[in-house]
Amino acid sequence: MEGTVKRVFGYAREYKQNPYQGFTSFQHFRGGKLYSDAVAGAGNSAGCETENYECYPVTAGVEENGWAQGFYPDTSVAYIRVLWKEFEPEQGKYDYDFIQDIIDKARAHRQTLMFRIMPHSTCERDDVPEWLKKIVDCPARPAGKRVKDSPTDERYLEYFGTAIEKFAERFDDCDVLDIVDICLPGSWGEGYKLERYSEQSLKKFMDVYVRCFNKTHLVGQVASPELINYVRCFKPVGWRGDGTGSPFHMNGYFQQAVEAMPKDVWKTAPVSFESFWWLTEWLRHGWDIDDIIEKTLGWHLSNFNAKSFPVPNEWKDKIDYWLSKMGYHYKIDFAETSEKAENGVFTLKLGIDNVGVAPIYNKLPLIVKLKSKESSAEIRTDVDITKWLPGKAEENIVVSVPEGFSGKITVEIGVKDIYGEGLAFATNAERDGDFYVVGEVLA
């Protein structure tokens, strides 16, 4: 542009964890306790080594000394899973206060929520609501088996769907609730023995999520790419891969699921992964952490649930690399501004390089901040940052200078989250609080 000044910037790692991405806390909140390391399956004849770690709130008596055994990255996302019976202890009576307390805790820790209501877990303690057992046949876990079946009576999905609908009616417009994890029949809601249900009944159950969640992002279990594709006929929906790390999942299962879905799912909805066991078990089993990292990055993950177990200290550098690519990471390539505002207007041309593997899925405002000796103003732009896919993007922003400015004006940019805090850019541009200095212009 004629009569312009261009500044070029380099890459620098973000100074903090950004929202909506990275490792998640699990059944805990940011900076809270970690489960103590455990050897999978030890002392459990049924082999269900995770049953004490899967439900919120944390089961009484579970050891939580993990900070003495490893580390855990900062978490801007809290992944919480609750049992249906906790939300609907009596038929038609919903414990909204229980859910609101979780939301309030996430807000207090400056986190967003990824959330799933599960029909049941694997053991009698974490079963479906007692009132449901009086209406339909509810199978128990067979002796010596790890998982249990869900009821096949059609009323099971009908009643469970009503609970999901009531949850959505109250909380879909909550800004803290960012992602709802679509539940399926089976233990933990993960689709075990999905073939026992008719296509019609499953689609009817999926329709509840389609109809009721209009503001909250949805992710579907990779156990059923067909149902994800069905929901995507109506709205964007991402996918979620349980079992991350295990050779079975990494070397075939996930890839087959990805190939059964459109290739561009990740462009409009988040991809999430959850650890098979926990990372100390990966180390004990000799699983290839480098291969796991590269494959999940290739599948465009935004967040990863390491289950709030300690991460081996010897993997700090590898995890840091993973986090530097996971989700979105915005490097400022350049900023070009008019030398002078003409009739109170100037142009800012901005070059952004998303060096991560996914976009952000939340339309947070890009703000241009103007500062002079006498005045300061923040101007919201209409730039849609969800369009900043991996790679380079350019924005041409026409800025109107408010009254009261004279002389030299410093031009800064920033993006603010739901808590009014600035996103960290992966840039060496000078930081001014929540903003980055990108140029100057004369009023």
N, C-alpha and C positions, 0 to 999 in steps of 0.2 A: 504494500500500500504506500502511495506517495505521502510524504510528510508523516512518516510513522517511525517508531522505535521498536525494535524487536529484541527481546531477551530470551536466551536459550538456557535451559536448566538441565541438570543431571539427576541421576537416580540416587536416592538415599532411603534406607529402610525406614518405615513409619515408626514414629516414636511411641505409639501405643496400639493396642488392639482395637480394630474398628468394629462397628456393630454388624450384626447379621451373619457373621462368618467366623471361621476358625474352630478351635476345639470348643465343645460345649461342656458345661457342668451337667451332671446327671443326678437327679433326685437331690441335688444340692444347689447352692447358689454361689455366686462369684466369691472367690477367696475363702470359701467354707472348708469344711473337713473333707478329707479323702478317705475312701475305704482303705483298710489295710490290705496289703498284698496277700494273695491267697493262691494256693496251688489248685488248679481246676479239678473238681471231682473228688478231692481228698476228703475222706470221712463221710461221703454221701453215697449210700448204696444205690440210690436211684440215678446217680450221675447228674443230678440237677444242681450244679454248683452255683447257679446264679439266683436261686429263688429268694434269697434274703436281700438281694440288691436291686430287684426289679420294680418295686412299688414305692410310691410316695404316700406317706412319709416313711423315712428309713426305719426298718424293723428294729425294735428295741433290742439292745444287746449286741448289735453288729459292731465289730471293731472298726474304728476310724482313726488309724494312726499312720495314714499313708504319707503325710508330709515328711515323716522321718525316714521314709523308704525310697523316695524318689522326688520327682517334681511334677508340676502340672501347669500348662500355659494359662495365661489370663483368659477369661471366658466372658464374652459379651452376650452369649446365648445360654439360657438355662433350658435344658431338655428335661421335662417332667412328664412322667407317666403315672396315671392314677387308675384305680380300679373302678369299674362301673358301680359297684356296691357302695363306694365311698360317696359318689355323687348322687345316687338314687337309693338310699338305704331302705326306703319304703316306696312301693309303687306309686308313681305320680308325685312324689315329694322329693324335691331336688335341693341339695345342699350347696346353694350358690355361695354361701359364706366361705365354704371350704375352698372353692375355686378362687374367690376374690382374695383370700389370704395368700394364695400362691402368687397371684398377679401382684399384690402389694409387696411381697418379698422380692419378686423380680425387679419391680420398679425401684425399691429401696437400694438394690445392688446395681442399678443402671444396666439391667439386662433386658433383652426381649425373650419371649417364651416360644419354644417349640413344644407342642403338647399332644398327648394322645390319651384318650380314655380307652382302657383295655376292658374287654368283657370279663376276663379272668386270667390268672397266671397258671401255674402248674400244680399247686398244692391245695389242699382243702382249705387252708387258712385264707388263701387269696382267690376264692372261687367267685362265681356269679352271685348276685344278690339272693339272699335267703328267700325273698318273696317269689323270685322266679322259679325256684325249685319246687314250689307248691303248684306251679302251673304247667311246667314242661319237664320232661325227663332230662336231667343234667348229669352226664357221665362223670364218674370219679376217675382219678388217675390210676391206671392199672399198676399193680405191684411191680416194682423194679423198672418201671418205665420213666423216661425223662419228662414227657409231656402228656397232656390230657386232651381229649376231644371237647369241642363245643357242642351244645345241643343242635340237633338237626331239625327240630320242630320249627316250622316257618314263623311261629310267633316269637321265637328267640330274636331273629333279626328285626322283626317288626318292633318289638319292645326296646331293643337296643337302639334302633334307629330313632325312636322317639326321644330317648335320652340325649342322643347326639343333637337332635333338633333343638331341644330345650337349652342345651349348652350354647349352641350357636345363637339362638334368639337373644341370650343375655350378653354374650361376650364377643360376637363377631366384629363389632365396631371398636373393640379395645385396641389401642395402638401398641400396647405391650405384647399382645398375642400376635405373633408374626407368622407362625407356621402351625397348621394342624396336620398331624400325621394320620392319614386315613387308616382306619382300623379294619381288619378283616376277621372272619371267624378263626378260631384256634387260640392256643395259649399265647398270651401277650398281644393277641390281635394280629398275628403275623402270617395267617393264611394256611395253617397246618390242616391238611386234608380238605383243601378247598373244593376238591372234586365231589364232595358229598353234598354240595349245594347246587341248586339249579342256576343256570345262567340268568334266568328271569329274576329269581330272588336276590341274587348278588347285584344285578344292575339296579333293582329297586332300592337296595340298601345304598349303593353308590349315589343314587339320585338325591338322597338326603344331603350328602356333602355338596353336591352340585347346586342344589336349591338353597341351602342354608348359609353357606360360607361365600359371601360376596366381596369381603374385604381382606380376609385372611388367606395367606398362601396355603396351598395344599400340596402335600407330597404323598405318593402312593407306594405301597410295598412292591418291591421288585419281584416278589413271589408271584405276582400276577400282572405281567405287562399288558395283558388283554384288558384288564379293568382300568389300568392307567390310560390306555388308548381310548377306552369308552368315555372316561371323564373328560379327556382332552377334546372330545367332540363338542364340549360345552364351554370349557374354560381352560386356561393354562394350568397344568399340574406337573410338579416335578416328581422325582423318584428317590427312593431311599433304600440303600443296600445294607441289610443286616449280614453279619458274618465276615466283615472285612478283616483280612489278614490270613484266613485259612486258605490253604492251597486249592481246596475244592471250589471255593467262591471266587478266588482271584484268577484261577486258570481255566475258567469255563463258564461257571454259573452266571456271573455278572455279565460277561460278554454276550452270552446267549440272550439275556434279558435286554441288553442295550440294542442288540440287533433286531429285536422284536418291537422296538419303539422308534418313532421318528428321530432322526439324528439331531434335530435342533431343539429337543426338549429343554435343554439347559439354557437356551437363549431367553426363555420367558418364565421359567420357574426353577426353583433351586433343586440341586442334587445334594443328598445327604448320605453319609455312611456311618455305620455303627460297628464297633470292634467285636470280632469274635473273641470271647473271653476278654482279656485286657492285655496291655502292651508288655507287661512283665512276662506273661505267658508266651507271647510271640517270641521274646528273647529266649526263654527256656526251651521252646520248640525249634529254635533255629530258623524261624521264618525270615524271609529276605525283606527287611524294612525298606531298602532302596527300591525294590521292585514294587512293593505295595504303594509307596509314595508315588512313583511315576505312573502306575496304572490308574490310581484314583485321580490324579491330576489330569490324565488323559480323558477321564470321564467327567471332568469339569465340576468337581465337588466344591460346595460352598462351606459346608461344616462337617465336623467329625465328632462323633460321640465316643470318647475313650472311657466312658462309664465312671468317671471320677475315681479311677484307680491310679496309683502312682505310675509315672512314666520313668523308665530306666534313665538314670543320670547320664550314662554313656551315650545316649541317643539325643542329647540336647541339640547338637548341631544339625542333625538330620531333621528333627522336629521343627527347628527354626527355619530351615530351608522349606519344609512342607508348608509351614504357615506363611512364608513369604510369597507363595504362589496360590494358596487356597483362596477361592473366592475372588474378589476384586482388589486391585492394587493400582491406584492412579498416580502415575508419574506425570508431572507437568513437563511436556516437551519444550514448549515455547509460549510466550505471550507477546503479542504485537499490538501496540496502542497508538492511536493518533498522538501527534506531538501536542496538539492543542484542541480543546473542545470548541467546535464551531456552533455558535448559537445555542450553547449549553449542551451540545451533544458530541460524543466521541464514540469510536468503534474499538472494541477489544476483540482481537482474534486470538483464540486460545487453542493450543494443541495439547491433547491428552493422549497418553499411551497407557492403556490398561495392561499391565505386565502380569496380571493374575490370569486365572483360567475361567472366570465367570464374570458376568455383570453383577451389579447390585439390582435387586428386584423391587426396591422401594423408591418411590418418586420423592426423594428428599430434594429440597430447593438448593440450587446453586446460587450463591449470593455474591454480588460484587460490593465490596466495601470501599468507600472513598474517605480519605482522611486528609485534612489540611490543618494548618495551625489553629484555625478558628472553628472548624466544623468536622463532623463525622457522620456518615450515613451508610446504612446497609440497604442494598437494593436487590430484591428477589428477582431472578430472571425466570424465563419460561423454558430454560434448557432442561431437557429430559435426560437425566444422567443414566437411566436404565438402558439407554441406547449405546452406552459406552461399553461395547463388547471387547473381549481381548483383542489387542491391537490398537491402532491409532484412530483418533477421531478429532475433528476440528469443529469449533463453534465460533460463529461470528455474532457478537453481542453488541447491540446498540445501547449505549448507556446515556441516560439523561441526567445531567448534573443538577441536583437540587439547588434551590436558592441558598445563598449564604456562603458559597464557596468562592474563593479567589486565590490567585497565585498558583503555586505548585500543589498538585493533588496526588497523593499516593494511591495507587490502585491495587487492591488485594482481592483474592477470591477465597471462598470457603463453602463448605456444605455442612449443614447442621442436622443432627439426628433428632429423634423425638424428645430427647432430654435437653435440647438446646446446646448440645456439645458438638464441637467441630470434628468432622472426619479428618483423619491423618492421611495426608498425601505422601506418596513415595517419591519425595523430591528434596533437592538441596536448596530450594528457594527459601528465602528468609521467612521464618514463621513469626507471626504477630498474634499471639494467643491462638484463637481458633481459625485464623486466616493466614494466607500466604501472600507475600508482597510480590507482585508480578510486573509492575511498571509505574510510570508517572505520566501525568498529563497536565498541561496548563489550562486553567479555567478561562 
